[in-house]
Amino acid sequence: MREGRYLLNIEQMLEGSGRDALFREAFERIDGTRRQKVLSVKNARSQAAGIGAGLLIRKALADHMTECRAEPGAECAAERPVLECFAVEELLSMLERRNAEPCYRYGKNGKPYLKDHPFQFNLSHSGDYVFCGVSNREIGVDIQKIQGDNMLRLAKRFFAAPERRALDACGDEELRRRMFFRMWVRKEAYGKLTGEGIPGAVGKCLWREDPVGEETSDRDMEKELWWENDLVWEEYDVPYGYRMAVCRFRWETASG
């Protein structure tokens, strides 16, 4: 399956006159396992995020089936992933009313995957968005809304010394905030790639510096980056006010 990056804005299920009807329709369109997860939480935003996750999994499955029909038995060539962005109503219009129920299994550290489907997925949500990454190898993704004032406390607890020094050296408060969240989404994405979560990324430096000791520009970070010869990174600074990161193993590492 091709690399897939899906971003869903769930705001329509939380605001507006038609939110309740849209919420119910979206809930009925996700699989049974996801419905049970949604019912297990009480917060409306968490429920909407859970529904959004189920819709994006259905989108990934639909894309996979389309590829299978178009090129049966063919392997997809490696390509730079395209970030596809949707609103809930728009995504519902793309999905068929009925779809085969996916069968979830859980690997090392409880990381979920889909039985009988040759791709991996990972999910993250923050604020009004749910982010889903799909790959033919293990993948970890994270999205974070840029907010909060406890950056330095978290950095002291979770970041490696070079990361903390980079934050300390940043003289502008807003630039420091943006830098912190670029670092934080990398931590989360790496932890979700391995299934170990943030504890697996504590003290590990994931901040890429250029030869003169400065972080590469946002424009450079739109490209895939190799880190320590075994990880592939992607970063996105959309939507405005959010940061997203994707972390994958290199094919040689994953298949070896």
N, C-alpha and C positions, 0 to 999 in steps of 0.2 A: 504494500500500500504506500502511496505517496505520503510525504510528510504533510501533516495537517495542523493548522493553528486556527482555532475558532474562539471568537470573543463575543459574548452575548451580554447586551444591556438588559437587565431585569427590571428596570424602572417602571415599565408599563404594568407590571404585576403589583406594584406598590403604590402607584399614584394614578389619579384620573378616574373619571366616572365609570369606565368599563373595566376597571382593574379586577373586580371580583369574578366577572364572567371569564375574562382572559386567564385568570389564575386557575379556575376550575377546568377550562379546556386544556390548558397546558398540563395540569396535573393528570388528566385522563390519558394524555399522550405519552407519558413516560412509562418505563417498565415497572413491574411489580416490586422489584427490590428497591428501586429508587423511591417509589411511593411510600414504602414502609419507612425509609429513612426520613422522608419529609414529615410523615405523621409522628415521628419520634421526637420532633423538636416543636417548640411552641412559638418561638420568635418569628414574626412574619417575614422579616428579611432573610433569615436562615432558611425558612421554608421556600421562599422564592429562589434562593441560590441553589437549593437542592433540586428544585424543579428544573432550573436552568441547566444544571449539570446533566440531568437525565435527557433533556432535549439535545444537548450537544453530543452526548453519546449516540443518540439516535441519528444525528446528522453524520457522525463519523461512520456509523454502520451503513447508512444509505450511500455515502460516497464510496465506501468499500464495495458494496454490491454493484454500483454503477461501473466501477473499474473492472470488476470481475466479468460483467456482461460485455464490456467493450473490448477487453483484451484477456480472454481466458487463458490462464496459465502463464501470462507474461509477468515479468518482474518490472517494477517501476524504476526508472532511472533516478539516480540521486538528483535532487533539485533544491534550490533555495525555497524554503517554505513561504507561502503567501498567507498573510494574516487576513482571515475573513471575519467581518464584523456584522452582527445582526441585532435587530430588535426582536422581541419575543413574537409579536404578531407576524413579522416577516418570516421568521424561522418556521413557525407553525405552517405557513402557507407552502413551504417547501417540502414538508414531511407528509408522507402518506398517513392516512387515518389508522391503518393497522400495520403492525410490524412484528416480526418474530421476536419473542422475548429473549434478550441476551442472557447467557448463563455466566455468572461471575464466579471466578475462583480467586484465591488469595495466595500469593507467593511469599517469599522471604520477608519477614517483618510486617506481614499483613497487607502488603501492597496488592491492590486488586488488578485483575486482568480479565479478559473475556475468553472463555473457553470456545474453541472451534473458530477463532478469528485470528489471522496471522498479523496482528498489530498490537502495540502497547498504547496505553493512554494514561494521562494524568490530568488532574483537575485542581483548580484553585479559584477562590472567590474573595473579593474585597469590595466594599462599598456597593456600587450599582452594577458590578460586572462579575461574570463568571468566565474563566479562561480554561480552555481545553487544548492540550497538545497530543498529537497522534503521531506515532512513528513505528517503523519496522524494527526498532530496537528499544531498549529501556529508555524512559524519558522522565524528566521531572520539570514541572513548571510552577511559577508563582506569579501572582499579581498582588500589588499592595497600593492602597490609596495613600498618597503622601500627606501625612497628618501626624499629630502627636508631638509631645515635647520631652519624651523620655529617651531620646536617641543616645545620649552619652552614657546613661545608665545601662542600656542594652548593649552598647558597644563594648563597655568595660567587661560585661559578663560573657559575651559571645564572640567577640572579634579577636583576630590575631593581632599581634603587636604592630606589624606593618600597616594593617587596616586602621588601627587606632591612631597611629602617627599621621596617616594621610588625613584623617578627620581633624585632628588637632591642628594640622598645618593649614587647613582651609579657613581663611580669615572672614569670609562672608557667611552670615548665618543661614541664608536661604540656600546658597551653594552647598553648605555643609549638610543641610537637611536632604537635599537631592542626592548628594553623594552617599549619605547614610542609607537611603532607600535603594540605591543601586547596589550597594553592598548587601543589604538585607535580602533582597529578592534572589540574589545569587546563593546566599546561604540556604534559603528555603528551597530553591529549585534543586540544589545539590542534595540536600537532605531527602527530598522526595524522590530524586533519582535513585538513591541507594536504599530508600525505605527506612533510613535511620532517623529521619527528621532533623531538627535543629541540633540535637545532641551530637549527631554524626559530623556536623560542620563546625562545632565549637573549636576555636583555636586554629582552624585551617584557613590559610590565606587564599582567598579567591578573588583578590583585587588585582587586576592586570595593569601593570605599569609599563610605560615605554622606556627606552634606554636612558632617557634623561630624568626618569623618576616621576613622570606625570601620567595621569590616567589618559587613555586615548579619548578622542572626541566622540560626541554622540554620533556623528556621521560615520566614523570608523566602526562604532559599536553596532551599526545596522548590519554589518557583515558577520559571518560566522568566525569565531575565534577559537584557536587551538590553545589549550591550557595544559601544561605538563604532559603533552603528547598523548593524553588519553581521554580528554573531554572536549566536546564541542559546545560552544556557548552561543546563544542569541540574546539580544536585548531589544526591548521596545519601549519607547517613551510616549506611546499612545495607549488609551485616551489621555487627554490633558489632565494633569494632576495625579497620574498613576505611573508606576513602573512595573515592567514585566520582564521576566527572564525565563529562558529555557535552557536546560542542561541535558546533554546526551553523552553516552559513551561513544567513542569512535567505533566504527564497524569492526575493526580488527580486534579491539578489546572486547566488545560484546560477543563476538562470535568465536573468540579464542578460548 
